[in-house]
Amino acid sequence: MTPLIDLMLLLFTAFDLKNGADANFAHGLAAIYIGVSIAYGKEMIQWADRQFQYYFLKIDNRPKKLYGLERGKKEMLGFLRHLMAFIIGGAFLGGMIYLSEKEHPMRKP
């Protein structure tokens, strides 16, 4: 359901801007949320499932601690995911600003 929620959020935000709403914090937050959801979505859901299993079902399936090269690879993957979230969120935010300005070029800030 996460991709459907992301799509709905994107459509509602674009619809709101197209109908003349001023771009505000909520629109920027929507762009950032979509970027983070795309970059981290699967991992966040897996993390939440593991936490539920550990705290409520008493199943200990926590990942083992990593050291050395394995830890470095995991950290680099995390950095790349963060960078991907930043780029996607920034692209959506830029698109929203462009859409807002294109639809209402005479509006003064």
C-alpha positions in Angstrom: 0.0 0.0 0.0 3.0 2.3 0.5 3.4 3.1 -3.3 -0.3 3.8 -3.5 -0.2 6.3 -0.6 2.9 8.0 -2.1 1.0 8.3 -5.5 -2.0 9.7 -3.8 0.1 12.2 -1.8 1.8 13.3 -5.0 -1.5 13.7 -6.8 -3.2 15.7 -4.0 -0.2 18.0 -3.7 0.0 18.6 -7.4 -3.8 19.2 -7.5 -3.6 21.7 -4.6 -0.8 23.6 -6.3 -2.5 23.6 -9.7 -5.6 25.1 -8.1 -3.7 28.1 -6.9 -2.5 27.3 -3.5 0.7 28.9 -2.4 3.6 26.5 -1.9 4.2 26.2 1.8 5.8 23.9 4.4 3.2 21.1 3.9 4.1 20.9 0.1 7.8 20.7 0.9 7.2 18.1 3.5 5.2 16.0 1.0 8.2 16.1 -1.4 10.6 15.1 1.3 8.3 12.3 2.5 8.0 10.9 -1.0 11.8 10.9 -1.4 12.4 9.2 1.9 9.6 6.7 1.2 11.0 5.7 -2.1 14.6 5.5 -0.9 13.9 3.8 2.5 10.4 2.4 2.2 11.2 -1.4 2.1 13.9 -1.1 4.8 11.7 0.9 7.1 8.9 -1.7 6.9 11.3 -4.6 7.5 12.7 -2.7 10.5 9.2 -2.2 11.9 8.3 -5.8 11.4 11.5 -6.9 13.2 10.7 -4.6 16.1 7.2 -5.9 16.4 8.4 -9.5 16.4 11.0 -8.7 19.0 8.9 -6.7 21.4 5.4 -8.3 21.0 6.0 -11.8 19.7 9.2 -12.3 21.6 11.1 -13.6 18.5 14.7 -12.5 18.6 15.7 -12.1 14.9 17.7 -8.9 15.3 20.5 -8.6 12.7 24.0 -9.4 13.9 26.4 -6.6 14.7 28.7 -5.8 11.8 32.4 -4.9 12.0 35.1 -3.8 9.6 34.4 -4.0 5.8 30.9 -5.3 6.3 30.0 -2.3 8.5 31.6 0.1 6.0 29.6 -1.4 3.2 26.4 -1.0 5.2 27.2 2.6 6.1 28.0 3.5 2.5 24.7 1.9 1.4 23.0 4.1 4.0 24.7 7.2 2.7 23.7 6.4 -0.9 20.1 5.8 0.2 20.2 9.2 2.0 21.6 10.8 -1.1 18.9 9.2 -3.3 16.2 10.5 -0.9 17.7 14.0 -1.1 17.8 14.0 -4.9 14.2 12.6 -5.2 12.8 15.0 -2.7 14.6 17.9 -4.2 13.4 16.9 -7.7 9.8 16.7 -6.5 10.1 20.0 -4.6 11.6 21.7 -7.7 8.8 20.3 -9.8 6.2 21.6 -7.4 7.8 25.1 -7.5 7.9 25.0 -11.3 4.3 23.9 -11.4 3.2 26.6 -9.0 5.1 29.3 -10.9 4.0 28.0 -14.4 0.3 28.1 -13.5 0.4 31.5 -11.9 3.2 33.6 -13.4 1.8 37.0 -12.5 1.4 36.1 -8.8 3.6 38.2 -6.6 5.4 36.6 -3.6 
